[in-house]
């Protein structure tokens, strides 16, 4: 359907002010989306939230319910694609680890209806535990990857990405980063949504059954298809090589890094620039740039994916490459117009323009050091996690070396003072399994603390391990009836937690439910202490609605 | 026209509503706009910052380069100082003088205000007091928007239309209260 033409932003378009996340979601709806799937995670949450609130999506009854985790979400989206309809699934970068099995194998089954796998990276770790770069996953799975550099491209890439996915019959990754996901700009949008695809089944049904015999055939095709994918990248309207007047340097700028490069040259960039927003890398365009210039600087947000490929193991590219691996750009954290300008000045000292005027801050610079102190986030006043931690820390005082294995959510803030209550935070669900491993090692008491949404995301299977082995450990499910950290999305276990635990085989005598309130702190403490002494598995559900969602519900009522 | 604004405050203070209103006003003026904001963990009582860029020409970066901001607009004096490195030589700080103390290590407020006073262009007053007198405490952020408005190249009528657009769905009373707070903030700033 899409013939690689740049999108026409003519008068028939409707201008809207949208976050990068929202632009992509609206682009998908307007391109005939049939279903959106996701598990909440900063900075990707607003994608599904936008679909949930969109009038067209509601009218059409498009799927927009939260999934239990990213893996179930990818599989559900793939099932919709199998039936010929356009689907998308969105998650944060570490969510793609959870969904990796489904995602990597979806490149093997391929797609039928267009399918977008949206992964939002969080360089600088504003709200994440690492800086992993989703482009590695696209390369690993051998799917195409789109990386919008602005909100308009995020919108346009939805329709383009569905087209690409249907032309190549493979899911297409869309990689976002925090500064695009959570930045607003005007976007020219279609006034009406295109029709949805009708139900249809894959042309090559064998490929969808990944038994070795089928997989071997399909894998050869997938490798052969890389040529087509690369050709698409060469012809992509989102990859452009622009000429410059000064060939002493060439710049490769991908995704949002392209904006920072352009910000450094308000009068236009004197150097040739290759803008990359579609992968696999267009080798032809890169060769053209290398043939033209003396040196090449690579500006990319996240890990040095393009740079490492250009350098190769022996670091022998045909022209010197400058970037994150040689210290021109910072190796960690997100890029900024400042860090890109600094790198350009390092490479081309004549670009330095020392301002005549001193910055406004210079007169007070010396005083700032002890006048500006860190203001870390904290649990809200009136949050039930606070009372759980008050009881837990009091109970732990009775032991010499108690260990509490934490998890991902607001309650990770329990590591900070005044609680200093948890010892670990690894990934979704790891509280239960790490507590189990510690108990296996002889740790007592071994305590896991996990939220309700994290429990149904990835805690249940680990709990089954502990049930089967009768592991002496205590699991506290701090249930606030929502997915709190990301802003209060529906939690898949609400109203079912005790049933789930009993169903997994937790001993009813050691499954307790208690309110987490200031007035129940003593009672919680006693309960914790008695269950720590139980020589088997205990689960305590401490429950109180999130203060933020409770306020919202009170307003509505 | 080009106006680069750093909005600063503490999670939950209403900084993002200011950005939304200016965004709505800029959209009507056919100005280009980019506004980067922070969601997630930092909203739990931590410091929050948003870059708001308005321009008659296309804008490249979502982030403002340091030393280039025309305005720092803050609902809290220490948060104004936190981002002072962004301010351009001729830039202005518009901030409330009321500290938001939710940490045990909060520095001496008098010293913070003293340091702010040494900057060349500062508009600082007790915005909570003005909000309480002329509207409601919750509308302190609209007092701040009003105080910053003389330094933003958008007419007050256009900004009020933005307030109408954003608060309209919540009822006419909300619109009136917030416009009253906006006007009081603007008048106070102009009378300093």
Interface residues (C-beta under 8 A of the other chain):
Chain A: X15 X17 X42 X43 X45 X46 X126 X127 X179 X180 X182 X183 X184 X185 X186 X256 X259 X260 X262 X263 X336 X337 X338 X341 X355 X357 X358 X359 X360 X361 X363 X364 X367 X368 X370 X371 X372 X373 X374 X375 X376 X377 X378 X379 X380 X410 X413 X485 X486 X487
Chain B: X10 X11 X19 X23 X24 X27 X32 X33 X34 X35 X36 X37 X38 X39 X40 X41 X42 X43 X44 X45 X46 X47 X59 X60 X61 X62 X63 X64 X65 X66 X67 X78 X79 X81 X82 X84 X85 X87 X88 X89 X90 X91 X102 X103 X105 X106 X107 X111 X112 X115 X118 X119 X120 X121
